[in-house]
Amino acid sequence: MLLVLGLGHAGGAVARLARAAGWAVAGTSRAPDAPGVLPFAAAGEAIRAATHLLITTPPTETGDPVLEAHAAAVEAALTAGGLRWVGYVSTTGVYGDRAGASVDETAEPTPAQPRSRRRLAAEQAWRDVTMGRVPLDLMRAGGIYGPGRSALDDLRAGKARRIVRPGHVFTRIHSDDIAQAALAAMTQDRPPVPRVLHLVDDEPAESAAVVAYAAALLGMDPPPAIPFEDIRATLSPMALSFWSESRRVTNAMTKAALGLAWRYPSYREGLAAILAEERRQGLAQ
């Protein structure tokens, strides 16, 4: 049984794909109103029963919420031997700013932002708990997008901005590719050691290029180009923290280890697929 602790955008995609592949799946949510969805506080019994555990819940200032609330259940699952795999969805933010340089799966983390330091601390906490007992996959994801959460939605809502900063790139990943990577990882037979996986597509890209492409798909004029320096003073501290870092996170080792290719190797395929599905369902404007 797969237990997804955090049925958000990424966790929900993993749960759907796993169910389609025949897995028994349960998960936690802040709004547990569907079959198989549990309140987070009541997840202890499900943790003890799980054979595979995927954690997508972000850490707080005091630590990883799963280990804080359910350490005894995790330990019981590990001790009993029923738990066979743990996956932790982290962030490429643990690498900090690399001034646009490439970062592969062997790179040492150098987080600068407090939230990224918390992610790295949570990774270490799961390393400490699982070491030598079950395989642990630390899945460092880029910016996650997918149906209902993409530049297409921002454009329709009038919230998209085409901020231009030449050479400054972001990495991203479609939620469906997170799902296929997680499913591939948890079905592998491998030693009980930690492994770093990069959940990023094949093409780091400038934010302005993504917005312009999404506008073209929708048949809209793109928002006006705004030089980053002209808008810097109006950005929130959170937005500025993202714009303060640039890195080209690579994925060759991850794809080789999992034996897969992305369904959406760049934002172009991903956005086009989202729009095509919306049109099939009669949802696109």
N, C-alpha and C positions, 0 to 999 in steps of 0.2 A: 504494500500500500504506500502510495506517495502522499505525503503531507506537505502542503505548501503553506508556509507561515507568511502570509501576506498576499492575498488574492487581489493585488492591484493590477496595473496594466500588464506588467511583465509576468507576474505570478499567475494571473488569469489565463494568459496565452499558453503558459506551460501546462496548466491544469487541463485546458481544452484539448491540447494536442495529446497529452497523456491518456485522457479518457478515450479519445478517438483511436488510440493504439491499444486499447483494451485494459489499461491500468485502472485499478480502484484508486480513486483520488478523493482526498478531503483537504480542506483548507480553512484558514482563518481570515476574518474580515472585520472591519469596524462596523459593518452593517450586515450581520449574519442573517439573511432572510431567504436563503435558498437551500435546497437539499445538499448535504455534504459540507455546508459552511458553518464553522464554529466560532463562537466568541473567543478572542485571543486568550482571555483569562481561563477558559475552560479547556485549553488544548492539551493539558498534561496527559490525559488518558490516550489521546490520539498519538502523541509523541511516543509513548511507550509501545504503541502497536505498530508504528510505522516501520517499513523496511527501507524507505528512502525519504530523506528530509531536505526540502528546499527552503531556504530562508531569504526573503526579499525585504523584510522589515528593516528600515534604517535605524542606525544606532542613535541613542539619545546622548545627552551630555554625561550621563552616568554609566553608559555602556550598552552592550547589546541587549535589547529587551527580551529576546527569547531566553538567553542564559540567565538574565536577571529574574525572570518570572518562572522559568521551567527548568532550572539547572538539575533538579532532582530527577525529573522525568527523562531528560536527555541522558543523564548518567545511568539511569535504570535501563534505558533502551540499549545503550552501549554495552553495559555489563551483561545483559541477557543475551546479547549476540544477535538479536533480530534486526537491528539497524545495520544496513549494508552500505549506505552511501549518504554523504552530506554535501549539499551544494550551497554556497553562499554567494548571492549576487551583490557584488561590490561595485566600485567605480574606478574608471581610469584616472579620476582625480587624485588617486594616491600617488601618481607620478609627479604631481606639481607642474610647474612651468618648465618646458624644455625648449622654449624659443623656436618652436616649429620643428625641432629635430625628431627623428624616428625613435620609437620606444618599442622594444620587443618584450616577449614574455619573461626574459631573464633579467630585465632591468630592475635595479633597486628602487623601491618607492622613496620619494622625497616630497611628501605632502606639505603644502603650505597653508591651505585653508583649514580652519578648525573642523569643518564637516568631513574633510578628507582624512584628517588625522584620526577622527572618530571611526571612520570606516577601516582604516588600517589597524586600529586597536581592536575592532571587532573581528577582523580577519585573524589577528593573532590569538584572540580568545578562542575562536573555533579551532585554530591549529592546536592550541594547548589541550582542549577538551578531547579532540579526536585522534591526536597523534598516536600512531602505531595500532589503532583499533579499527578504523574504517577509512576508505578513500575520502578525501576532502577536495572538492573543486572550488577554488576561489575564482569566481567568474567576474572579471572586471569589465564592466559595460560602459560604452560611450553613451551619448544622449539617446534615450529610448523614445521611439516614435511608433505610430501604428494607427489603426482605425480610430477616429475620434480624438487623436492626439498627434497632430502634424501641422506643418505649415499650411496645408489646405484649410484646416479649421481656423487657424489664426487669420488667414486672409478673409475668409467668409465673415468672421466676427469683427473685421476691421482693426485687429490688434497687431497685425504683422508689420514689422519695420525692416527695411532693407538697409542695414547698417554695413557700411563699406570700410573694411580695414584690410588693405591688400596684404596677402601672405599669412593672415591669421586664420587658422583652420580649426574646425571642430570635428570630432569623430562622432558617429551615430550608429544606431543599430535598430532594425525593425523588430518589433516584439515577436513576430513569427520566427525570426532567426534566433532570438533568445530561446524560444521554445524548442526548436529543433536541436540546438546545441545542448540544452539541458537534458533532453531525452536521450541524445547520443551519449552524453557523459555518464548518465546514471545507469545505462545498460552495459557499460564496459566492465570487463573483469580486469581489475588492476590492483596493485599492492595498496595497503593502507597508509598512504602517504599524501601530503598536500600537493596540489598541482595548480598552477596559475593558468587561466584561460582568458583570452582577450575577446570579448564580445563586441566587436566593432566591424563595420563593413569594410570594403576594400578601398574606399576612396574618401579620405579626410577632405573636407570641403569648406569653403568660406560660407558663412551664414547667408550673405547676400545672394550667392548663386542658388542656394536652395530655395529661398523665397521667390526669386525670379522664375525659377523652373516651375514651382507650384502655381504661380500666377499664370504662366503660359498654359499649363494643363487646364486651368479653369477658364481660359479665354479672357482673363482680366489683365488690365494694365498693372504692372508691378508697382508697389509703393515707390515713392521717390527715393533715390539713393541719398543716404545721409552719411557723410564722413564721420567716422567714430569720434574723432576729436571734437566735432561740433556737438555731439550728443552726450559726451562723457559725463558732463556735469549733471545731467538729468537722469542718469541711470541709477537704479537702486543699488545698495551695497551688494545684494546677491548677484544682480546682473553684472556689476563691475568685477566681482570675483571670478565669474566665468570668463570675462573678456581679458582678465589679467594673465591667463594661462593659455598656451598654445603648444600642442604636441601632435605628432603623427603616429598614432598607436597602430602597430602592425598586427597581423593575425595569422601569418603563415604557419607558425608552430601549432596554433590552436586548431586550424582547419585540418592540418596533417594528423594531429593527435586524435581528432574526432572522426576523421574520414569523411568530411562533408565539404560542400561548397554552399555559400549562402544562396538562399532563394532570391535575395535582393542585395546584389553586390554593391549597389550605390543608392543614394537617395532617389535617383531617377526611376529605377525599377520599383522601388518601394512606394513612392508617391503615385506612380502610374497604376500600380496594382490596387492601392487603396481607393483611388477614384473609380477604377473599373468595377470594383466590388460594390461601391456605393451606387453606381449606375445600374448594376444588375439588380440591386435591391430597391431601386427607385428612391434612393436617399439623396442623391446628388442634386444640388441646386443648378 
